[in-house]
């Protein structure tokens, strides 16, 4: 499992140990993944257009899933 996914699981209070005795907040986990994906659109590129388009994609992804920034 990717270390970033493990960190998102931890932030959402989801444990990967067995047996799972923790209440899982899947909504929080899903929001963290969506934000992480949207944030990848805003990484700096060599061209200004990439940054402008990236910000628009970032916003569009968050709006599509109904996630607040």
C-alpha positions in Angstrom: 0.0 0.0 0.0 1.3 3.5 -0.9 2.6 5.5 2.0 0.3 8.4 1.0 -2.7 6.2 1.1 -1.7 4.9 4.6 -1.4 8.6 5.7 -4.9 9.4 4.3 -6.3 6.3 6.1 -4.7 7.5 9.3 -6.1 11.0 8.9 -9.6 9.5 8.4 -9.1 7.4 11.5 -9.1 4.1 9.6 -6.7 1.5 10.8 -5.3 -1.2 8.6 -4.7 -3.6 11.5 -6.9 -6.7 12.1 -9.5 -7.0 13.4 -10.8 -3.5 12.7 -12.4 -2.2 15.9 -12.5 1.4 14.7 -15.4 3.4 13.4 -14.6 4.2 9.8 -15.2 7.6 8.3 -15.4 6.8 4.6 -16.7 10.2 3.7 -13.6 11.8 5.2 -11.3 9.3 3.5 -13.0 9.9 0.2 -12.7 13.7 0.6 -9.0 13.4 1.4 -8.4 11.3 -1.7 -10.3 13.7 -3.9 -8.4 16.7 -2.5 -5.1 14.8 -3.0 -6.0 14.1 -6.7 -7.2 17.7 -7.3 -4.0 19.1 -5.8 -1.9 17.1 -8.3 -3.4 19.3 -11.0 -1.9 22.4 -9.5 1.8 21.4 -9.5 4.0 23.8 -11.3 4.7 23.3 -15.0 7.2 24.9 -17.4 4.4 26.9 -19.1 1.9 29.4 -17.6 -0.9 27.7 -19.5 -0.3 24.5 -17.6 -0.7 26.3 -14.3 -3.9 28.1 -15.4 -5.5 24.9 -16.8 -4.3 23.0 -13.7 -6.1 25.4 -11.4 -9.3 25.1 -13.5 -9.1 21.2 -13.3 -8.5 21.4 -9.6 -11.7 23.5 -9.1 -13.7 21.3 -11.5 -12.7 18.0 -9.7 -13.7 19.4 -6.3 -17.0 20.8 -7.6 -17.8 17.5 -9.3 -17.5 15.6 -6.1 -19.0 18.3 -3.9 -15.9 18.8 -1.8 -15.1 22.1 -0.2 -11.5 23.5 -0.5 
